Amino acid sequence: MSSWSSSVVNGGVSFWFADDGLPDVREPLTGDGHADVVIVGGGYTGLWTAYYLKKAAPFLRITVLEQKFCGYGASGRNGGWLYNGVAGRDRYAKLHGQEAAVRLQRAMNDTVDEVIRVAAEEGIDADVHKGGVLEVARTPAQLARLRAFHEHELAFGEKDRELYGARETAERVRVADAVGSSWTPHGARLNPAKLVKGLAAAVEALGVTIHEATPVTEIRPKHAVTPYGTVRAPYVLRCTEGFTAALKGQRRTWLPMNSSMIATEPLTDEQWASVGWAGRETLGDMAHAYMYAQRTADGRIALGGRGVPYRFGSRTDNDGRTQPETVQALRDVLVGFFPALAGVRIEHAWSGVLGVPRDWCASVTLDRTTGLGWAGGYVGSGVATANLAARTLTDLVRFDSGQAGPTGLTALPWVGHKVRKWEPEPLRWLGVQGMYATYRTADRREVLSHSARSSRLARAADRVSGRN
């Protein structure tokens, strides 16, 4: 164990809540109830859905049921990337045509500004800074992937994306060994806990009922079942993302993939001078086992990546506690990117789960025969995607109930998407562990070989996992 590890605050949900404070937990459900819409899950998807439904139809009785407190899951633990990535876009292009996928991408581009707009309108100070997203390449193979990725994004209508060489990349962020980067303006840094706390308060102010400390154990048509009572409603919407596997009958629906983060102490002016990063872009890379980072409002670096990617039986972590080996691995990534920060102190570490469908495609569905709906499977891109999914789910409910006609959102290609379940244990545990071990090996081989070709190991892992 490293000498610094004893000083790290490990878990406690996330650094974001440690920084802004844990919320007072709202009253749990105290008996059976009725509503027009019941939403299971008090994260971004559930809260945004409640927000847009209530704004569009103030007469609706909407109840949100949350097992811990709003933002306890991925919404309060993520990397704070509000950006335009959407899981499954390429597959939707194959299934529904290029133009349908382009419409989905354009909607995602607009969603970044929609979240910023609503936050400002509702007075939510979430430390938002729209500096775009910068993704860097540090090896010849990564550079080849970066260029292909850049051209691919242009083909989906992102004409304002820019490609940089080593010098231009260094002018933005001085990442060691960076040989190129791709930048899009459709991204912003934020504090995810501040956003989810502010959104919950805004939803409650609109008249939505939120019950926290109320785990839902089963969802069935017109019923959301909890230990304290059952809420009945014509529409029951599942917005549980990485915690979906805990619901009765949903064990293999979405796999709870684990991601871990660290936050440094605040950097000095001299340290920031060595790093650059004046534009405060969100920062990622083109490795197979990728990293993601942001420059926080109080001058830290928050950086994440895969630690223990999956726990046997779809179990989730205990309040974000993270293995010391994972903290060390993330610190190694930090110092690899910024060698001048070798002496910087890590002050917080935490983990959380994200929802991964078997085909890695985010989706939105409303079953008109049962009134059951769901949205999610964001595969780590949920800060913005949850907003678009919630608006889509809102329009589906309003169309089904006769309040409105179909919209451009209800025609997006992810609506009604069906996917097979994950394999039973131990196959899914073996598969996920093997996949990420292969990606890490592929990254090491690419560094050592200096080849411009992506490792065949990674391509094989993509095919087996269903990502391609």
C-alpha positions as CSV (number, residue, x, y, z in Angstrom):
1,M,0.0,0.0,0.0
2,S,1.4,3.4,-0.9
3,S,2.4,5.9,1.7
4,W,-0.2,8.4,0.5
5,S,-3.2,6.0,0.6
6,S,-4.0,6.6,4.3
7,S,-4.7,10.3,3.6
8,V,-7.1,9.6,0.8
9,V,-10.8,10.0,1.6
10,N,-12.1,6.8,0.1
11,G,-15.8,6.6,-0.8
12,G,-18.4,8.6,1.0
13,V,-20.4,8.4,-2.3
14,S,-18.1,10.9,-4.2
15,F,-15.8,13.9,-4.0
16,W,-18.6,15.9,-5.4
17,F,-20.8,15.3,-2.4
18,A,-17.9,15.7,0.0
19,D,-17.2,19.1,-1.7
20,D,-20.8,20.3,-1.7
21,G,-22.3,18.3,1.2
22,L,-24.6,15.4,1.4
23,P,-28.3,16.3,1.2
24,D,-30.9,15.9,3.9
25,V,-32.8,12.8,3.0
26,R,-36.4,13.4,2.1
27,E,-39.2,11.4,3.9
28,P,-39.7,7.8,2.7
29,L,-43.0,6.4,1.4
30,T,-45.3,5.7,4.4
31,G,-48.0,3.5,2.7
32,D,-49.8,2.8,-0.5
33,G,-50.3,5.7,-2.9
34,H,-51.6,6.7,-6.3
35,A,-50.2,8.9,-9.0
36,D,-50.6,9.6,-12.7
37,V,-46.9,8.8,-13.3
38,V,-44.5,7.0,-10.9
39,I,-40.8,7.3,-11.6
40,V,-38.4,4.8,-10.1
41,G,-35.0,6.3,-9.6
42,G,-34.0,9.8,-8.4
43,G,-31.0,10.3,-10.7
44,Y,-30.7,12.5,-13.8
45,T,-33.1,10.4,-16.0
46,G,-35.8,10.3,-13.4
47,L,-35.6,13.9,-12.3
48,W,-35.4,15.3,-15.8
49,T,-38.4,13.2,-16.8
50,A,-40.3,14.5,-13.8
51,Y,-39.2,18.1,-14.7
52,Y,-40.3,18.0,-18.3
53,L,-43.5,16.2,-17.6
54,K,-44.6,18.6,-14.9
55,K,-43.6,21.6,-16.9
56,A,-45.6,20.3,-19.9
57,A,-48.6,19.1,-17.9
58,P,-48.8,20.8,-14.4
59,F,-51.9,18.9,-13.5
60,L,-50.1,15.5,-13.5
61,R,-49.6,13.8,-10.1
62,I,-46.0,12.6,-10.3
63,T,-44.2,10.6,-7.7
64,V,-40.4,9.8,-7.7
65,L,-39.2,6.9,-5.6
66,E,-35.5,6.8,-4.8
67,Q,-33.8,4.0,-2.8
68,K,-31.2,6.3,-1.1
69,F,-31.2,10.0,-2.0
70,C,-31.3,11.8,-5.3
71,G,-28.0,11.5,-7.0
72,Y,-26.7,8.6,-4.9
73,G,-25.9,6.6,-8.1
74,A,-24.1,7.6,-11.2
75,S,-25.7,11.1,-11.3
76,G,-23.7,12.1,-8.2
77,R,-20.5,10.2,-9.0
78,N,-19.6,10.7,-12.6
79,G,-16.8,12.7,-14.2
80,G,-18.8,15.8,-14.8
81,W,-18.7,15.5,-18.6
82,L,-21.7,17.2,-20.1
83,Y,-21.0,16.2,-23.7
84,N,-22.6,15.0,-26.9
85,G,-21.5,11.3,-27.0
86,V,-24.4,8.8,-27.3
87,A,-23.9,5.1,-26.9
88,G,-25.0,3.0,-29.9
89,R,-25.1,5.6,-32.6
90,D,-23.2,3.5,-35.1
91,R,-25.4,0.5,-34.5
92,Y,-28.5,2.7,-35.0
93,A,-27.0,3.9,-38.3
94,K,-26.8,0.3,-39.5
95,L,-30.3,-0.5,-38.3
96,H,-32.2,2.6,-39.3
97,G,-29.9,4.4,-41.8
98,Q,-27.4,7.2,-41.6
99,E,-29.8,10.1,-41.6
100,A,-31.7,8.7,-38.5
101,A,-28.4,8.4,-36.6
102,V,-27.4,11.9,-37.7
103,R,-30.7,13.2,-36.3
104,L,-29.9,11.5,-33.0
105,Q,-26.4,13.1,-33.0
106,R,-27.8,16.5,-33.7
107,A,-30.2,16.1,-30.9
108,M,-27.3,15.2,-28.6
109,N,-25.3,18.3,-29.7
110,D,-28.3,20.5,-28.8
111,T,-28.8,18.7,-25.5
112,V,-25.5,20.1,-24.1
113,D,-26.9,23.7,-24.4
114,E,-30.4,22.6,-23.2
115,V,-28.9,21.4,-19.9
116,I,-27.0,24.6,-19.5
117,R,-30.1,26.6,-20.3
118,V,-32.3,24.9,-17.8
119,A,-29.6,25.1,-15.1
120,A,-29.4,28.9,-15.6
121,E,-33.2,29.3,-15.8
122,E,-33.7,27.4,-12.5
123,G,-30.8,29.1,-10.7
124,I,-28.7,25.9,-10.4
125,D,-25.0,26.8,-9.9
126,A,-23.3,23.6,-11.0
127,D,-19.9,25.1,-11.8
128,V,-20.6,24.8,-15.5
129,H,-17.9,25.8,-17.9
130,K,-18.4,25.1,-21.6
131,G,-14.9,24.5,-22.9
132,G,-15.7,21.6,-25.2
133,V,-14.1,18.1,-25.2
134,L,-10.5,17.4,-26.1
135,E,-9.5,13.8,-26.8
136,V,-5.8,13.1,-27.2
137,A,-3.6,10.5,-28.8
138,R,-0.3,9.5,-27.3
139,T,0.9,6.6,-29.5
140,P,0.9,6.0,-33.3
141,A,-1.9,3.5,-33.0
142,Q,-4.0,6.0,-30.9
143,L,-3.3,8.7,-33.5
144,A,-4.6,6.5,-36.3
145,R,-7.7,5.8,-34.3
146,L,-8.1,9.5,-33.4
147,R,-8.0,10.5,-37.1
148,A,-10.5,7.8,-38.0
149,F,-12.7,8.9,-35.1
150,H,-12.5,12.5,-36.2
151,E,-13.6,11.8,-39.7
152,H,-16.3,9.5,-38.4
153,E,-17.7,12.4,-36.3
154,L,-17.7,14.7,-39.3
155,A,-19.7,12.1,-41.2
156,F,-22.4,12.4,-38.6
157,G,-22.7,16.2,-39.1
158,E,-20.3,17.5,-36.5
159,K,-18.8,20.1,-38.8
160,D,-17.5,22.3,-36.0
161,R,-15.1,19.6,-34.7
162,E,-11.3,20.4,-35.0
163,L,-8.3,18.2,-35.5
164,Y,-5.0,19.2,-33.9
165,G,-1.4,18.2,-34.2
166,A,1.1,17.9,-31.3
167,R,1.9,21.6,-31.1
168,E,-1.7,22.7,-31.2
169,T,-2.6,20.1,-28.6
170,A,0.2,21.4,-26.3
171,E,-1.2,24.9,-26.6
172,R,-4.4,23.7,-25.0
173,V,-3.2,21.0,-22.6
174,R,0.4,19.9,-22.1
175,V,-0.1,16.1,-22.0
176,A,3.2,14.1,-22.1
177,D,3.8,12.4,-25.4
178,A,0.6,13.8,-27.0
179,V,0.9,13.6,-30.8
180,G,-2.5,14.9,-31.7
181,S,-6.1,15.5,-30.5
182,S,-9.6,16.1,-31.6
183,W,-11.8,18.9,-30.1
184,T,-15.5,19.5,-30.2
185,P,-17.3,22.5,-28.8
186,H,-20.2,20.3,-27.7
187,G,-19.1,19.7,-24.2
188,A,-18.9,21.3,-20.7
189,R,-17.4,20.6,-17.3
190,L,-19.7,20.6,-14.3
191,N,-20.1,19.5,-10.7
192,P,-22.6,16.6,-11.1
193,A,-23.7,16.6,-7.4
194,K,-24.6,20.3,-7.6
195,L,-26.6,19.7,-10.8
196,V,-28.6,16.7,-9.4
197,K,-29.3,18.5,-6.0
198,G,-30.5,21.6,-7.8
199,L,-32.6,19.6,-10.2
200,A,-34.2,17.7,-7.4
201,A,-35.1,21.0,-5.7
202,A,-36.5,22.4,-8.9
203,V,-38.6,19.3,-9.5
204,E,-40.0,19.5,-5.9
205,A,-40.8,23.2,-6.3
206,L,-42.9,22.3,-9.3
207,G,-45.1,20.1,-7.1
208,V,-43.5,16.6,-7.8
209,T,-43.5,14.3,-4.8
210,I,-40.1,12.8,-4.0
211,H,-39.8,9.9,-1.6
212,E,-36.2,9.0,-0.7
213,A,-34.9,6.0,1.4
214,T,-37.6,4.0,-0.5
215,P,-36.2,1.1,-2.5
216,V,-38.4,-0.3,-5.2
217,T,-38.2,-4.1,-5.2
218,E,-40.5,-4.8,-8.1
219,I,-42.0,-3.0,-11.1
220,R,-45.1,-4.4,-12.8
221,P,-47.9,-2.8,-14.9
222,K,-49.4,0.0,-12.9
223,H,-47.5,-0.9,-9.7
224,A,-44.2,0.1,-8.1
225,V,-43.7,-2.1,-5.1
226,T,-41.6,-1.0,-2.1
227,P,-41.2,-2.4,1.5
228,Y,-43.4,0.5,2.7
229,G,-46.2,0.3,0.3
230,T,-47.1,0.2,-3.4
231,V,-47.6,3.2,-5.6
232,R,-50.2,2.6,-8.4
233,A,-50.1,4.7,-11.6
234,P,-51.1,4.2,-15.2
235,Y,-47.4,4.9,-16.1
236,V,-44.5,3.4,-14.2
237,L,-41.1,4.5,-15.6
238,R,-37.9,2.7,-14.7
239,C,-34.9,5.2,-14.5
240,T,-32.5,3.1,-12.6
241,E,-29.5,2.8,-14.9
242,G,-26.6,0.8,-13.2
243,F,-28.9,-0.3,-10.3
244,T,-31.5,-2.0,-12.6
245,A,-30.1,-5.4,-11.8
246,A,-31.4,-5.2,-8.2
247,L,-35.0,-5.2,-9.4
248,K,-37.0,-8.4,-9.6
249,G,-36.6,-10.0,-13.0
250,Q,-34.0,-7.5,-14.2
251,R,-30.7,-9.2,-13.1
252,R,-29.5,-9.6,-16.7
253,T,-31.1,-6.6,-18.3
254,W,-28.2,-4.1,-18.0
255,L,-24.8,-4.9,-16.6
256,P,-23.6,-2.6,-13.8
257,M,-20.2,-1.6,-15.0
258,N,-17.9,-0.1,-12.4
259,S,-15.9,3.1,-13.0
260,S,-13.5,4.8,-10.5
261,M,-12.2,8.3,-9.9
262,I,-9.7,10.3,-8.0
263,A,-9.4,14.0,-7.2
264,T,-6.2,15.7,-6.4
265,E,-5.5,18.5,-4.0
266,P,-6.0,22.0,-5.5
267,L,-3.0,22.7,-7.8
268,T,-0.8,25.7,-7.3
269,D,-0.4,28.4,-10.0
270,E,3.0,27.0,-10.8
271,Q,1.6,23.5,-11.3
272,W,-1.2,24.8,-13.5
273,A,1.4,26.7,-15.5
274,S,3.1,23.3,-16.2
275,V,-0.1,21.7,-17.3
276,G,-1.8,24.5,-19.2
277,W,-5.5,23.6,-19.6
278,A,-6.6,27.2,-19.5
279,G,-9.7,26.4,-21.7
280,R,-10.9,23.9,-19.0
281,E,-11.9,21.3,-21.7
282,T,-13.0,17.9,-20.5
283,L,-10.1,15.7,-21.3
284,G,-10.1,12.1,-22.6
285,D,-7.8,9.8,-24.6
286,M,-7.9,7.2,-27.3
287,A,-6.6,4.2,-25.3
288,H,-8.8,1.1,-25.3
289,A,-8.9,1.3,-21.5
290,Y,-9.6,5.0,-21.7
291,M,-9.4,7.8,-19.1
292,Y,-11.5,10.9,-18.6
293,A,-10.7,14.0,-16.6
294,Q,-11.7,17.6,-15.8
295,R,-10.2,20.7,-14.3
296,T,-12.6,21.4,-11.4
297,A,-13.9,24.8,-10.4
298,D,-11.7,24.8,-7.3
299,G,-8.5,24.0,-9.2
300,R,-8.2,20.2,-8.8
301,I,-7.9,17.5,-11.4
302,A,-10.6,14.9,-11.2
303,L,-9.7,11.8,-13.3
304,G,-11.4,8.5,-13.8
305,G,-11.1,5.1,-15.6
306,R,-11.8,1.5,-15.1
307,G,-10.7,-0.2,-11.8
308,V,-12.6,-3.4,-11.0
309,P,-14.9,-3.3,-14.0
310,Y,-17.6,-5.6,-12.8
311,R,-18.5,-7.5,-9.6
312,F,-19.8,-11.0,-9.7
313,G,-23.6,-11.4,-9.7
314,S,-24.1,-7.7,-10.8
315,R,-23.3,-6.5,-7.3
316,T,-22.7,-2.8,-6.7
317,D,-20.2,-1.0,-4.4
318,N,-20.6,0.2,-0.9
319,D,-20.9,4.0,-1.0
320,G,-18.1,4.3,-3.6
321,R,-15.3,2.7,-1.7
322,T,-12.4,2.0,-4.1
323,Q,-9.6,-0.6,-3.9
324,P,-6.1,0.9,-3.2
325,E,-4.7,-0.8,-6.3
326,T,-7.3,1.1,-8.4
327,V,-6.4,4.4,-6.7
328,Q,-2.7,3.7,-7.5
329,A,-3.5,2.8,-11.1
330,L,-5.4,6.1,-11.6
331,R,-2.6,8.1,-10.0
332,D,-0.2,6.4,-12.4
333,V,-2.4,7.6,-15.3
334,L,-2.4,11.1,-13.9
335,V,1.4,11.2,-13.6
336,G,1.8,9.6,-17.0
337,F,-0.2,12.4,-18.5
338,F,1.4,15.2,-16.4
339,P,4.8,14.1,-15.1
340,A,5.3,17.4,-13.3
341,L,2.5,16.5,-10.9
342,A,4.4,13.4,-9.5
343,G,4.3,15.0,-6.1
344,V,0.7,16.1,-6.1
345,R,-1.5,14.6,-3.3
346,I,-4.6,12.6,-4.0
347,E,-7.3,13.7,-1.6
348,H,-10.4,11.6,-2.7
349,A,-11.2,8.4,-4.4
350,W,-14.6,6.9,-5.3
351,S,-16.4,4.5,-7.6
352,G,-19.9,4.0,-9.1
353,V,-21.7,1.9,-11.6
354,L,-23.1,2.7,-15.1
355,G,-25.6,0.7,-17.1
356,V,-24.4,-1.3,-20.0
357,P,-26.9,-3.2,-22.3
358,R,-25.6,-6.3,-24.1
359,D,-25.3,-4.4,-27.4
360,W,-23.9,-1.2,-25.7
361,C,-26.8,0.9,-27.0
362,A,-28.7,3.6,-25.0
363,S,-32.4,3.4,-25.5
364,V,-35.8,4.8,-24.6
365,T,-39.0,2.7,-24.5
366,L,-42.7,3.0,-23.5
367,D,-44.8,-0.1,-23.8
368,R,-48.2,1.2,-24.7
369,T,-50.0,-2.0,-23.7
370,T,-48.7,-2.0,-20.1
371,G,-47.7,1.6,-19.4
372,L,-44.2,0.5,-18.4
373,G,-41.4,2.7,-19.7
374,W,-37.7,2.9,-19.3
375,A,-34.6,4.9,-20.4
376,G,-30.9,4.3,-19.9
377,G,-28.0,2.1,-20.9
378,Y,-25.9,5.2,-21.4
379,V,-22.5,3.3,-21.0
380,G,-20.9,6.2,-19.2
381,S,-22.2,9.1,-21.3
382,G,-25.3,9.8,-19.2
383,V,-24.9,13.4,-18.0
384,A,-26.3,14.8,-21.3
385,T,-27.9,11.7,-22.7
386,A,-30.2,11.4,-19.6
387,N,-31.7,14.8,-20.5
388,L,-32.4,13.8,-24.1
389,A,-33.8,10.4,-22.9
390,A,-36.0,12.1,-20.4
391,R,-37.4,14.5,-22.9
392,T,-38.0,11.6,-25.3
393,L,-39.7,9.6,-22.5
394,T,-41.8,12.7,-21.7
395,D,-43.0,13.0,-25.3
396,L,-43.8,9.3,-25.4
397,V,-46.0,9.5,-22.3
398,R,-47.8,12.6,-23.5
399,F,-48.4,11.0,-27.0
400,D,-49.7,7.8,-25.4
401,S,-52.0,9.6,-23.0
402,G,-53.4,11.8,-25.8
403,Q,-51.9,15.0,-24.5
404,A,-49.8,15.6,-27.6
405,G,-49.0,14.2,-30.9
406,P,-45.7,12.5,-32.0
407,T,-42.6,14.7,-32.1
408,G,-39.2,14.6,-33.5
409,L,-37.9,13.0,-30.4
410,T,-40.4,10.1,-30.5
411,A,-39.1,9.3,-34.0
412,L,-35.4,9.1,-32.9
413,P,-33.9,5.6,-33.8
414,W,-33.3,4.6,-30.1
415,V,-37.0,4.6,-29.3
416,G,-38.3,1.1,-28.7
417,H,-34.9,-0.5,-29.3
418,K,-34.8,-4.2,-28.1
419,V,-31.7,-6.0,-27.0
420,R,-31.0,-9.5,-25.6
421,K,-30.1,-10.1,-22.0
422,W,-26.6,-10.6,-20.7
423,E,-25.3,-14.1,-20.2
424,P,-25.8,-15.8,-16.8
425,E,-23.0,-16.1,-14.3
426,P,-20.2,-17.0,-14.3
427,L,-20.1,-16.2,-18.1
428,R,-20.7,-12.5,-17.8
429,W,-18.1,-12.1,-15.0
430,L,-15.5,-14.0,-17.0
431,G,-16.4,-12.1,-20.2
432,V,-16.1,-8.6,-18.7
433,Q,-12.9,-9.4,-16.8
434,G,-11.4,-10.9,-19.9
435,M,-12.5,-8.0,-22.0
436,Y,-10.8,-5.3,-19.9
437,A,-7.7,-7.4,-19.3
438,T,-7.4,-7.7,-23.1
439,Y,-7.9,-3.9,-23.6
440,R,-5.1,-3.2,-21.0
441,T,-2.8,-5.7,-22.7
442,A,-3.6,-4.1,-26.1
443,D,-2.7,-0.7,-24.8
444,R,0.6,-1.9,-23.4
445,R,1.5,-3.6,-26.7
446,E,0.7,-0.4,-28.7
447,V,3.0,1.6,-26.5
448,L,5.9,-0.9,-26.9
449,S,5.5,-1.6,-30.6
450,H,5.1,2.0,-31.8
451,S,2.9,0.6,-34.5
452,A,0.2,2.7,-36.1
453,R,-2.1,-0.3,-36.3
454,S,-4.6,-0.9,-33.5
455,S,-3.9,-4.1,-31.6
456,R,-5.7,-7.2,-33.0
457,L,-6.4,-8.1,-29.4
458,A,-8.6,-5.0,-28.9
459,R,-10.5,-5.6,-32.2
460,A,-11.2,-9.1,-31.1
461,A,-12.4,-7.9,-27.7
462,D,-14.7,-5.4,-29.4
463,R,-16.3,-8.2,-31.5
464,V,-16.8,-10.6,-28.6
465,S,-18.2,-7.9,-26.2
466,G,-20.7,-6.7,-28.8
467,R,-19.3,-3.2,-28.9
468,N,-18.9,-3.5,-32.7
